[in-house]
Amino acid sequence: MRTGSQIIRVAFTYIGTIVGAGFASGQEILQFFTRYGWMATLTIALSSLMFVWIGIRLMIMAHDLKAESYEDLNAVLFGPRIGKWISLFTMIVLFGITTVMLAGGGTVFEEQLHLSYQTGLLVTLVLSYLVLSRGIGAIMTVNSIVVPIMLLFSLVIVIYTWNSPASGNWLRITSDYPLSKIWFAPFLYTAFNLAMAQAVLVPMGAAIQNRSVLYWGGLIGGIGIGLLLLSAHFALSAQMPGISQFEIPMGNIINRLGSAPQIAYLLVIYGEIFTTFIADAYGLSLQLQQRVKLHPKLILIGILILSYVVSQIGFKALLSALYPLFGAISMVWLVLMIWRNRSRTL
């Protein structure tokens, strides 16, 4: 029973770390998959296989190395000198995403709950500190709460879409995009998300003593990510091409379902913002602990305060500049993960 519970916690943490606010809004799925028509079903399958394979290997590699943070893993993948610079750049991007997620939490409070933006920031910071000060176990517990809600929400969306006249679009709509772009998308999506997910997957892999827990947790988690991608693609395809004009495509679908689904969607959006925020803040704190000789809680408080300050002025412009470069580095990271592990057995 204890092993089974650990496997589920690892799987849910894996899903919660990968699936962020961009996923919940539907914008990520639309940009990387749905706009490419029926072939997106195949590219989602490819992406899911990579999430299973690379996710398992990432956590087991961290377990074998007893890695304290993703910096230890990057040192093995890229070599000590280059790995240090890659980790530093990753830290900058992680901090950027952290501030954007915090700002997103404030926006949910302001636009959906009609409370002040500052209230949303402060509530998110306090909840984050309570979770992060308790370590990886608390992060796994939060994901064990948020991810089942997310899965239930996806099931509701699939049931709603099932009887719509265009429910078969996911298998028949065509696209004018070149094949090279269509088939590059799942590699970029998987690489970027796994490179960011190192922040939690590496310390979790090192913390779990039983290798088989990581294997089965990675397998179930990777399949879960694939099913979530497919369910969102199924729902969005049924609304194509009109749905592509909306900033929050999934929100447009939810608004037709009534108040209860709208409340559930609000919980999903905030939950995914929160899990991404704590994952990135945790990864940052672990890396800084290796570089700065301060008490871990002081480092954590410093990250949260700095995130709060930067969220006031915005970080989106810098982040939009860093994203393409980090996407390229993520692709190199993915290739090295495959190359380094080509002869390893699980």
Helices and strands as residue ranges (DSSP letters): H 2-18, H 21-25, H 27-32, G 34-36, H 39-65, H 70-78, H 80-111, H 117-132, H 136-162, G 169-171, H 179-207, H 211-237, G 242-245, H 249-254, H 259-291, H 296-313, H 316-340
